[in-house]
Amino acid sequence: MDKRTLVKEEEDAGLKLVRGLEEEGLPIAAAMWLKMPEEDWQLYISTPDVETYGPLSVYRFVDGVIRKKQVPLISVDNVSVANTTNHFLNTIANLMRVTNNIVKLKNCTFNNVYVDEAVVYKIRRGVQSSKRPPKLKTATKARPEHA
């Protein structure tokens, strides 16, 4: 069984990604690293955009933000996106209120599901879907000078 601990650099990278996703316009209802028994750490992002625009659209967006913001130690393979109706994530969200602090948990059971460890970045209720599918904001490009 893998008992690897999430290192500080991975925690910081997760927070950087969550902030980057929000800066780029993704509404986040919950964001947390979870370590389940017999599994490796996974960064869960719950957003109503999964239900509205589909998980593939959100995964592409997350991958784009990872590259644009140069988030170290995280690839899209480490991320699971879920809609806001995800029963397990809602169970955790209903038991906690987390906005701008990091909450760490060990050896917890939520709705009969055991979690080895968790690092919770954000839980917000009532988050609404984006008006448009998630898309990276592009910086204004300088126009080339004509000689």
N, C-alpha and C positions, 0 to 999 in steps of 0.2 A: 504494500500500500504506500502510495506517494504521500509523504507528510511534509513536503517542501513548504517553507514559509515564504509568503510574499515579501520581497525585500522593499526597503524604503524607496528605491529608485522606481520600482514597478508601481508602488502606490502613487508616487509623484507623477509618473507617466499617465496613470489612469485619470488622475485629477486634471492633468493638462488636456487629455483627450475630451473629458466631459466639458470642461470650460470651452475648448475649441469648438465642439459640436454646438454648444449654446451660442457662441459668438457667431457662428455661421448660420444660425437660425433654427436649429432643431429643438423642438419643444421636448423636454425631458421630464418624465414623471418619476422615474427612479433610475439610479445609477449606482452599481455596486459590484465589487469583486466578490465572487462566491467560490468557496472550496468545498465541494461535496465529497462524501466518502468515495474512495476509489477513482476519483477524477482529479484533473489538474485545475488550477485556478482559471476562472472564466469571468470576463467583465460583462455584466448584464446591463443593457440599456433598454429601458422601457419608455416607449414613445407612442402617442396616438397616431403618428405618421405611418407606423407599421400597418395598422388596420386600414388607414385611408389610402395610402399609396403603395402598399405592399412591402414585404421584407427585403426583396432584392434592391429596390430603390434606396432603402435606408442603408443596407450593407454597402452599396456603391458609395453613398454619401460618407459613411464612416471611413471607408478606405481612402477616399479623397481627402478627408480632414486629417487622417493619420499622416498622409504624404505632405499635404500643404503645411501643416503645423510642425512637421518633423518630430512626431511623437516617438520617442525611443522605446524599445522593449515591447511594443505592442504591434501585433498585426491583426488584420481583420479575422484571422483564424482564432484569436483569443477573445473575440467579442461575440456575444449572442444578443440579438435584438428581439424584443418582445412587444406585443401591444399592451395597452393599459388594462386589458381584461385578463391578463395572465394570472391565474389563480394563485400560484405560489408567490409571485412577486407582490401581489395585492395583499396576501397574508402578512408578509413582512411590512409592507407599507402601512397597513392598518394598525400595526403594533408600535410603530415608530414615527417620529417627526424629525426629519433631518433636512436642514436647508443649507447652511454654509459651514457646517462642521463635519469632520470625519468621525464616524462611529465605528469602532472595531468590536466584533463579536467572536466568541469562541464557544464551541461545543453547545450549539443551540438547536432546538427543535421548533420548527414552524409548521403548524398544521400537519403533524406527524411526519414531517420531512426533516431529517437530521442534516445540519450544516456544520462541517468541521470548523470553518472560520469564514468571516465576512468582513469586508471593508466597505462601509456604506458612505457614499459621497452625497447623495441627494435623494430626497423623497418629497414630492410635491403632489398634492391632490388637485383635481380639477383642471389639469393641463389640457389645452385644446390643440387640435391638429393644426398644422401650418395651412395657410390658404393656398399654397402651391407645393408641388412635390419638392423634397429637399434637393437643393442645388448649391454648390459652392459659390460664394460671392467672389467675383473676380475684381482684382485691382484694376484701376484705370490705367491703361497702357499709354505711355508717352507716344505721341505721333512722331514718326521719323521726319527729320528735317530734310527739305528738298534742297539740293545744291544748285 
